[in-house]
Amino acid sequence: MLAEIITIGDEILIGQIIDTNSAYISKELNKIGVKVYQITSVQDDRAHILQAFEDAKKHADLIIVTGGLGPTKDDITKQTFCDFFEDTLVEDQNVVDNVKQLFKKYQLNKPLPANFLQAMVPSKATILTNLYGTAPGMWMEKDNTVFISLPGVPYEMQHLLQDEVLPRVIKRFKRPFIYHKTLLTYGLGESAIAERITDWENELPQNIKLAYLPSLGKVRLRLSSSNIDENVLKESIDSRMEVLSGMLSEIAIGFEDETSIVGRIAHILNQKNETLSLAESCSGGAIAEHITAEAGASSFFMGSIVPYKTELKTKILGVPASLIKKYSVVSIEVAESMAANCCKLFNTDFAIATTGIAGPTKGDGEDEVGTVCIAIASPTGIVSEKFGFGNDRYRVIEKTITKALEMLLKEISKN
């Protein structure tokens, strides 16, 4: 079974907003055995929308449309649905009542006439009640193809998808089970991994697909397949993933949706009853943001300091000015001093320290943009490395985060 997602709105095409709806819908459809064939974004133009509907109907069993359901003149989805289905708009009393209830519930001003335009819907549509907004969802069918229209507001769309759409899709269509399992790896590139697992990959059955999903400093390896028998499907993929995980044991973190590198760090630190602090200069608190995104991080994470200016490394962290003068602010020696003093400041077992030049200018340092020093302080000593992460500011910071967490995981994993 195939689905297509169509997003409507000029704001997506000009980059004013990011289309997060399609990613959410795709993920949720995949969970119930529906493969997304294509995602299309179209402008607020009747002819363009109609053509997208016609094209999608040729290859998809299910078409989910988001956006264009507001009460203003630029929202034309409902009228275009009428044109495509040769239908007319009629007032739906349930939608009228829902608009009134929402305004009463949230103690808003009296609804304007434009708000009640949301109750004008195609007469052939099955209305999907939106409990979180005034725009209803709509379910329509043509030549055995189901068209669903949902509001573009992510919060409203997600509730309608979960409460109304997915249960109806499950009931309406016969679907296979789709199963993905993704191994998280850090510290080895895509090509190097591919070379190491060539024989294993060549032995995969034709119905199991391996995907390499590289990003800065890490590679995700995903196995995917589908089958009518869920148990057979999972057993087949799980057994092969177990072999792969063993082959890459020194770089494998765990499986996506089960853990992350921060999750793995949290597990080990909590297990050993050890703690962590951070001294971030060039990364500007970005590592702390990753750490605190982990639920329960307060059990092991004591705090962070961002001594961005050189003098603060001396005043707050106690890095000797003579050390900075001798080796420069971006140096292994300064990073190690930052890490050691961070442990003392926060009274933690481990500390990460970063100092570098993220760019676009050199700032206080004399090294080239992209030069970063990372140090990890532990109960047994300090390890540190100096890197050249290129000249793109975003990539420098992201690589710093990834490498720092990778180095920390290696240290805390030691017996």
N, C-alpha and C positions, 0 to 999 in steps of 0.2 A: 504494500500500500504506500502511495506517494502523496506528499503534501507540498503545497507551495505557500509561501508567506509573501504578502504584498503590503508594503508600507506606503502610505499616502501622505505627502506633505513636502512642500518646498523647503521647509526648515531642515529636513534631513539632507536633501540634495545640495544645499548650499553650505552644509557643515555647521549650521547653527546649533543643532542638537545631535547627539550620538544615538543611533538606533540600538537601544538595549532590548527593545521588545522582541525583536527577531531571535536574538540569542536565547532569551528566556523561553519563548514559544518552542523553538527547536529542541531545546533540552527536555522540556516537559513532554513533547510529542514522542521523542525518542524513547522515553521511559515506558510508554505504552505501546511500543512497536510500530510507530509511524515514522517513516523516513522522509526527511525534507529534501525534495528534489531541487528546489531553487528558492532563492530569496530575491525579490524584486522591489526596488523603490521607484515610485512614480510621482510626478508633480501633481499639484492640484489642478488638473486639467481633464475635462470630461472625456475627450477623445483618447488621451493617453491611458486613463483608467480603464475605459472600455476595451482597448486593445490588450491591456495587461490581463484583464479577465478572460478574454477570448483565447489568448495564448496559453494561459495557465490551465484552462479547461481541457486542452488537448492532451496533457500528460499527467495531470494531478487528479486524485480522487477527492482531496480535501484542500480547500483554499481558504486561508485565514487572512483577513484584511484588517489592518489597524490604521486608525487615524481618520480625520475628515468628518467626524461626527458631531462637531460643535454646532452652536446655534447661529453662527455668523455666516456671512455670504460666501466666504472662502471655503467653507466646509460643505462639500458637494457629494460626499459618498452615498448618502441615502437616495438622493435624486438619481445618481448614476446607477445604483442598484435597480431602481425602478426602470430606467431605460434598458438595462441589460435583461431584466426579467419581464419586460413589457407589463409593468405594474404601475400603480398609482399610490401616492401617499395618503394615509388615513390617520385620524387621531386615535391613539390607543389610551383608553381611560386608565389602565394600570400604570402607564408611564406618567400620566398626569398626576395620579395619586402619589407615585414615588417621588416626583419632583417636590410636591407639597410637603411630604414627610421629611425629605432631606433638609429642606429649608427650616422646618420646625425643629428637627433634631439638633441641627448645628446652630440654632438661634441666629439665622441669617435674616437679612432684610426681606421684605415681601418679594416673591418671585416676579421678575419682569416678564412681559409677554414673550420675549425672546427665549426665556427659559422653557416655556411651554411648547416651543417649536420642537423640542426634543421628543415630544409625544407624537409627532408626525412621522409615521413609519410605513414602509411598503406593506400593502394589505396581505401579501402572500407570505410575509415573514413570520417565523416563530420568534417571539420576543424573549430575549434573555435579560432578566431584570438585573440592573446594576444597582446594588445596595450602597455603593460608595461614590456615585456620581449620577448626573442627570441624563447622560447619554446611554441608552440601552444597547445591548448587543443584539445582533440579528442572525438568524439561521435560515438560509434559503437553499433550495435544491434545483438543479437544472441538468437534465440528461444524466442522472445518477451521480452528478458531481455536487458536493456540498460546499456552499459558500458561507463563511461566517465573518461577520463584521464586528469588530471590537473597537472600543475607544482607544485613542493613542496614549492617554495618561497611564504610565506604567502601573501604578497602584491599582487603578480601576481594571485595567486589562488583566492583570495577574489574578485578581479575585474572580473575575468572570470566567477566565480560562479554567481555574481550579473548580469552581462551584458549578458551572453550567456547561462549559464546552467539553472538557475531558470526559466526564461521565457520559455525555451523549455520544461522543465519538467512540468510546468503548462499546457502547450498546449498539451503535449503528454499523460498525465495521468489524470484520474478522481480521485479526492482526497477528503476525508472528511475534515472538519474543526477540528483542534486540538487546545485546549485551556488550558492554565495553568494559575493559579493565585497563587501567593506565598506571604504569610504573614510573615513579619519579626518580630521576638521577641527577647528580650534581658533580661537576668537576671534570667531565670528559665530553669532548665534542661529538657531534652527530656522526661524522665520518669515522672517527676512531671506534665508536660504539658499533657502527654497522660492520666494520671489519672484524671485530671480535665475535659477533653473533651471526656471521654469514651462514655457517652450516645449520645452525638452529633455525634461522629465517627460511632457508631453502627447504626445510622439512615441514614447514607449515602447510596444512591442508588448503586447498584452493578457496574454501569458503571462509577461512579466517584471514583477515587483513591486518597487517602491521603498519602503523603510521608513526613516523618520527616527528615529534613536535618540539623543535628547538626554540629556545629563547636565551636571553643573556646568561651564560654560565650554567645552563641546565638544559636537559633534554627529557621530554616525556615520551614514553614508548607505549602506544595504545594498541591493544588487540581488540578487534571488533568482529562480530558475526551475528547471524540470526538463525532461529530454528523454531519450529512449532513446539518442540519439547524443551521447556526451560531448564530442566535438570541436566539433560544431555549437553545443552549449550554451555551452561556455566561450568560443568565439570571439564569440558573440553578446553575452554579458555583458561580456567584457573590452574589446571595441571601444567599447561605450557608456560603460564606466567610464573609459576613456582620454579621451574627450571631456569627461566630467564633471570629471575631475581637472584638465584644462586650464582649464575654466571657473572653477574655484575654486582656481587655483594658489597664490594668496597666503595661503590658509588651509589648504590640503591638506597633511597630514603624510606620508601614505603609506597603504598598505593594511593592514588588520588581519590578523594572523597573519604578516605580513611585517615589520612594524615597529610602533613606538609613538613617542610624542613623546620619551621618554627614549632610545629606540633611534636616533631621528633625531639627537638632540643628540650621542649617543655617536659616531655615524658622522662627523659634521662635525668634532667636536673631535679625534678620532683622525686624521682626514684632514689636518687642519691642525697636528697635533702640539701641541695646546693643552690647557690644564688648567683644572679647576674646583674651587672650594671654596664652602662655605656658612656663613653666619652666621644662624641661625634663632632668633628669639625667639618670636613668637606661633605659629609653625608647629611648634615644639617637636621638630624632628628629622624631621618627616614628609616633607619634600622629600628628605632624605638617604635615607630608607627607600625612596622611589621610585627614586632614582638607583642605590642599591646592589642593587636587585632585578634590574638589568640585568647579565647575564653579562658579565664582562670590564670592569666599571666601574672597576677599579683602574688601568686604562690611562690614564684621564683625570681621575678624581675623587681629589683629594688628601686631603680630610677635611672635617669639619664641626664647628662649635662652636654650642652652644645656651646663649647668655647670657640666661637667662629673667628673672633679676632685673636691675633697672636698674643697680645698682652694678657688675655683672659686665661690662656693656657698656663701662664705663670702665676697670676693672681689667685685663681680659683683652684686649679689642679696642682699647682706647685711644681710645674716643670721648670727647672733651672734656666734662667735667661742665658747663662753661659752655654748651655747645651744647645739652645736654639741658635745662638750666635755662631757656634762652632760648626754645627751640622746643617743648619737651616730648619725652618719650621716644618718643611715636608721632608722628613727623614725617618729612617728606622729608629734612630735613637730617641727622637721626640715622641714617636708613636708608642714606643715601649715605656717611656716615662709616663705618658698619659694613661696608659692601661694600668700600670702598677699603682699610680696615685689614685686612679678611679676606684680600684679595689679597696684602697684604704679609706677614701672619702665615703663610700657607700657601705663599707664593711661587707663586701661580697667575696665569694669564692672565685668568680670569673669576671673578667671585664673585656669588652671590645673597645679599641680606640682606633679612630680613623683621622688621618690628616692628609690633605692633598689639594689639588687644584682642579676643581670641576669645570672651570671655565665660565664664560668665554675668554676672560683675561687671566693673567697670572696672579693678580692680587698681591699678597704678602710674600709669595714664594718666588724662587728663581728658576725652579724646574719648569719643564714644558707642561702645558695644559694636558690633563689626563693622568698626571703622575699622582699616585695614591699609595700611602703607606698604611698598612693595617697591622695591629698588634693584638694578641690575645694573651691576657694575664690569667694564670691559673695557680692553684696551690703549689705546683711543682716548678713554676718558672714562667717565662714569657717566650712566645714564638711570634715572629713577625715576617712580613714580606713587603717588597716594594713592587708596584705594578705600573704598567703603562696602559691606560684604558681608552686611549684615543682622544679626540678633541670635541666630541659631541657631549654637551653638558648632561643631557638626560641619560645617555648611555653610560657615562662615567659614574653617575650616582647609582644607577641600577646595577652596574657591575660591582660597585663597591658593596652594596647591600648583599648581593649574592655571594661574593667571595668571603665577606666577613662572616656570614652565617655558616658557610661551608667550613671555614677554618675553625670556628667555634665548635661546630658539631664534631669535627675530628678530634679536638682537644678534650671535650667532655666525654667522648666515647672511650678514651683511654682508661684502662683499669688502674 
